[in-house]
């Protein structure tokens, strides 16, 4: 993601820096609220830990809480943030976010609703911070 951002900064430094700032801020806040507040308040266990017939793939699913998906939230926050500044990146980053989210379901780390909530949460923070940054900088 950082190399992609560097190319965008090279193409248009002001929009590129703004997109990187917006994405980092949105994903950072969404991730912090998800992991420190929402996951502690919801008692949703990961599918691989709840059902015996779902086997989690890989070693990535050590956490106990499933709702919402931080991966889905963070990737969508970056996708929406970069799309605000460079509209053509939506064609690349949103499908990439969908692919990451699908992988979380496929690997047994999340239920589909966990991923959907993560997307909505990440996109919401991107819109909020875009409006704030638009008022201050643009």
C-alpha positions as CSV (number, residue, x, y, z in Angstrom):
1,X,0.0,0.0,0.0
2,X,2.8,2.4,0.8
3,X,4.5,1.9,-2.6
4,X,1.1,2.6,-4.3
5,X,0.8,5.8,-2.2
6,X,4.3,6.8,-3.2
7,X,3.3,6.6,-6.9
8,X,0.3,8.7,-6.2
9,X,2.3,11.3,-4.3
10,X,4.7,11.4,-7.3
11,X,1.8,12.0,-9.7
12,X,0.2,14.7,-7.5
13,X,2.0,15.4,-4.3
14,X,-0.8,17.4,-2.5
15,X,-3.6,15.0,-3.3
16,X,-1.3,12.0,-2.6
17,X,-0.2,13.3,0.8
18,X,-3.8,14.2,1.6
19,X,-5.0,10.7,0.6
20,X,-2.3,9.0,2.7
21,X,-3.1,11.2,5.7
22,X,-6.8,10.6,5.3
23,X,-6.4,6.8,4.9
24,X,-4.0,6.5,7.8
25,X,-6.2,8.6,10.1
26,X,-9.4,6.8,9.1
27,X,-7.9,3.3,9.4
28,X,-6.1,4.2,12.6
29,X,-9.2,5.5,14.3
30,X,-11.4,2.7,13.0
31,X,-8.9,0.0,14.1
32,X,-8.5,1.6,17.6
33,X,-12.2,1.8,18.2
34,X,-12.8,-1.7,16.7
35,X,-10.2,-3.4,18.8
36,X,-10.4,-1.4,22.1
37,X,-14.2,-0.8,22.3
38,X,-16.4,-2.7,19.9
39,X,-14.7,-6.1,20.2
40,X,-14.7,-5.9,24.0
41,X,-18.4,-4.9,24.0
42,X,-19.6,-7.6,21.6
43,X,-19.2,-11.3,22.5
44,X,-18.9,-12.7,19.1
45,X,-16.5,-15.6,18.9
46,X,-14.7,-16.4,15.6
47,X,-16.4,-19.1,13.4
48,X,-13.4,-21.4,13.7
49,X,-13.6,-21.3,17.5
50,X,-17.4,-21.6,17.7
51,X,-18.1,-24.4,15.3
52,X,-16.2,-27.7,15.2
53,X,-16.9,-28.3,11.5
54,X,-15.1,-25.0,10.5
55,X,-11.4,-25.3,10.5
56,X,-9.5,-22.0,10.5
57,X,-6.8,-21.8,7.9
58,X,-3.3,-20.5,8.9
59,X,-2.1,-19.2,12.2
60,X,-3.7,-15.7,11.9
61,X,-6.8,-16.4,14.0
62,X,-5.4,-16.3,17.5
63,X,-7.7,-13.5,18.6
64,X,-11.0,-14.6,20.3
65,X,-13.3,-11.8,19.1
66,X,-14.7,-11.6,15.6
67,X,-17.0,-8.5,15.3
68,X,-16.2,-6.3,13.5
69,X,-13.4,-7.3,11.1
70,X,-10.4,-4.9,11.4
71,X,-9.0,-6.1,8.1
72,X,-12.2,-5.2,6.3
73,X,-12.4,-1.9,8.1
74,X,-8.8,-0.8,7.4
75,X,-8.8,-1.8,3.8
76,X,-12.1,-0.1,3.1
77,X,-10.9,3.0,5.0
78,X,-7.9,3.2,2.7
79,X,-9.8,2.4,-0.4
80,X,-12.5,5.1,0.2
81,X,-9.9,7.6,1.3
82,X,-7.7,7.2,-1.8
83,X,-10.8,7.2,-4.0
84,X,-11.8,10.6,-2.7
85,X,-8.5,12.1,-3.9
86,X,-8.0,9.9,-7.0
87,X,-11.3,8.6,-8.3
88,X,-9.7,6.0,-10.6
89,X,-8.2,4.2,-7.6
90,X,-11.7,3.0,-6.6
91,X,-11.5,0.5,-9.5
92,X,-8.4,-1.0,-8.0
93,X,-8.7,-0.6,-4.2
94,X,-12.3,-1.4,-3.6
95,X,-12.1,-4.9,-5.3
96,X,-8.8,-5.4,-3.4
97,X,-10.8,-4.6,-0.2
98,X,-13.5,-7.1,-1.2
99,X,-10.8,-9.7,-1.8
100,X,-9.3,-9.2,1.6
101,X,-12.7,-9.4,3.2
102,X,-13.5,-12.6,1.3
103,X,-10.3,-14.1,2.5
104,X,-11.2,-13.4,6.1
105,X,-14.5,-15.4,5.7
106,X,-12.8,-18.2,3.7
107,X,-10.1,-18.6,6.4
108,X,-12.7,-19.0,9.1
109,X,-11.7,-15.8,10.9
110,X,-15.0,-13.9,10.4
111,X,-18.7,-14.3,9.7
112,X,-20.0,-12.3,6.7
113,X,-21.7,-9.8,9.0
114,X,-18.3,-9.1,10.7
115,X,-16.9,-8.1,7.3
116,X,-19.9,-6.0,6.3
117,X,-19.7,-4.1,9.6
118,X,-16.0,-3.6,9.1
119,X,-16.6,-2.1,5.6
120,X,-19.3,0.2,6.8
121,X,-17.2,1.3,9.8
122,X,-14.1,2.0,7.8
123,X,-16.0,3.8,5.0
124,X,-17.8,5.9,7.6
125,X,-14.6,7.1,9.2
126,X,-13.2,8.0,5.8
127,X,-16.2,10.1,5.0
128,X,-16.1,11.9,8.4
129,X,-12.4,12.7,8.1
130,X,-12.7,13.7,4.4
131,X,-15.3,16.2,5.4
132,X,-13.1,17.6,8.2
133,X,-10.0,17.7,6.0
134,X,-12.0,19.3,3.2
135,X,-13.0,22.1,5.6
136,X,-9.5,22.6,6.9
137,X,-7.2,22.1,3.8
138,X,-9.0,21.9,0.5
